[in-house]
Amino acid sequence: MTDRIDAADVEAFVGNAHGNLDEVQRLLERVPALINAAWDWGGGDWETALGAASHMGRKDIAEFLIERGARVDIFAAAMLGAVDAVRALLDAFPPLLHASGPHGIPLRAHAEKGEAAGVLALFDERGG
C-alpha cells in the first residue's frame, strides 16, 4: 500500500493547472503521483490538473501533463483539437456530445477555448 498524497498538494497542483505551468512542473517533480490526482471542489465537482488545463485552453500545460502520463479524456482531446479521438469517442458514446466536465463546463466550451476548429465542426455536424 502506498501513502496518500497530501490534500494540500493535490489542491495546489490542480489549482495551478488552470494557468501556472512553472508551478505545475515544480509540484509534479516533487510529487510525481499527482499526475492523475483529482481535487473535490465540492458537490461532486472533481477535477484533475488535465481537466483544469483543458477548460482553460492551456495547451502547454495539457501537453506537459500528457507527456508525463496524465489520462486523456474527451474534454482534453476536444481542447487539443484531436478530431479523430473525439469522433471515435462520440461514435462509441453519442451522449458525450452534451457532457459537462469540471465545474459543469460543457464539452463544446473546451473546444472553443482550444480554438479547435475541426472539433467544433464535428460538433456542429452532430448537432452539439
C-alpha positions in Angstrom: 0.0 0.0 0.0 1.3 3.5 -0.8 0.8 6.6 1.2 -2.0 9.0 0.4 -1.0 12.2 -1.4 -1.3 15.3 0.8 -4.6 17.1 0.1 -2.8 20.5 0.1 -0.5 19.2 -2.7 -3.5 18.0 -4.8 -5.4 21.3 -4.4 -2.3 23.3 -5.3 -1.5 21.1 -8.3 -5.0 21.2 -9.7 -5.4 24.9 -8.9 -2.1 25.8 -10.6 -3.0 23.8 -13.7 -5.5 26.5 -14.5 -2.7 28.6 -15.7 0.7 28.3 -14.0 2.9 25.8 -15.9 6.1 26.6 -13.8 4.3 25.7 -10.6 2.7 22.6 -12.1 6.2 21.4 -13.2 7.6 22.1 -9.8 4.9 20.3 -7.9 5.0 17.3 -10.2 8.7 17.0 -9.9 8.3 17.0 -6.1 5.3 14.6 -6.0 5.1 12.5 -9.3 2.0 10.7 -8.0 0.0 14.0 -8.5 -0.2 13.3 -12.3 -3.8 11.9 -12.1 -4.9 13.2 -8.7 -8.3 14.8 -8.5 -9.5 17.6 -6.3 -13.0 17.7 -4.9 -14.3 21.3 -5.2 -17.5 20.1 -3.5 -20.8 18.8 -4.7 -19.2 16.1 -6.8 -17.2 18.6 -8.8 -14.0 16.6 -9.2 -11.1 18.0 -11.3 -7.7 16.8 -12.4 -4.9 19.0 -13.4 -5.5 18.0 -17.0 -9.2 18.8 -16.6 -8.2 22.3 -15.3 -5.8 23.0 -18.2 -8.4 21.7 -20.7 -11.2 24.1 -19.8 -8.8 27.0 -19.6 -7.4 26.3 -23.1 -3.9 25.8 -21.7 -2.4 23.6 -24.3 1.1 23.9 -22.9 0.0 22.6 -19.5 -2.1 19.9 -21.1 0.7 18.6 -23.3 3.2 18.7 -20.5 0.8 16.6 -18.3 0.0 14.1 -21.1 3.7 13.7 -21.8 4.1 12.6 -18.2 1.2 10.1 -18.2 -2.0 12.1 -17.5 -5.1 10.2 -18.6 -6.6 11.9 -21.6 -10.4 12.3 -21.7 -12.8 13.7 -24.3 -12.5 17.2 -22.8 -8.7 17.3 -23.2 -9.0 15.8 -26.7 -11.5 18.4 -27.7 -9.4 21.3 -26.4 -6.3 20.0 -28.1 -8.1 19.5 -31.5 -7.8 15.7 -31.6 -10.7 15.3 -34.0 -10.2 11.6 -34.7 -10.1 10.8 -30.9 -13.2 12.9 -30.3 -15.0 11.4 -33.3 -14.2 7.9 -32.0 -15.5 8.6 -28.6 -18.7 10.2 -29.9 -19.2 7.2 -32.2 -18.9 4.9 -29.3 -20.8 7.1 -26.8 -23.1 9.6 -28.6 -24.4 11.2 -25.3 -20.9 12.6 -24.6 -21.7 15.4 -27.1 -23.7 17.0 -24.4 -21.4 16.1 -21.5 -20.1 18.6 -18.9 -16.7 18.5 -17.4 -15.3 20.1 -14.2 -17.4 23.0 -12.9 -20.2 22.0 -15.2 -18.3 23.4 -18.3 -19.8 21.9 -21.5 -17.7 19.8 -23.9 -18.1 22.4 -26.6 -16.6 25.2 -24.4 -13.4 23.1 -24.1 -13.0 23.0 -27.9 -13.8 26.7 -28.1 -11.0 27.5 -25.5 -8.6 25.5 -27.6 -9.7 27.2 -30.8 -10.2 23.6 -32.2 -12.0 24.4 -35.4 -12.1 20.8 -36.6 -13.6 19.6 -33.4 -16.1 22.4 -33.4 -17.1 21.5 -37.0 -17.6 17.9 -35.8 -19.9 19.1 -33.0 -21.9 21.2 -35.5 -22.3 18.2 -37.8 -23.7 16.2 -34.8 -26.0 19.0 -33.5 -23.9 19.9 -30.5 
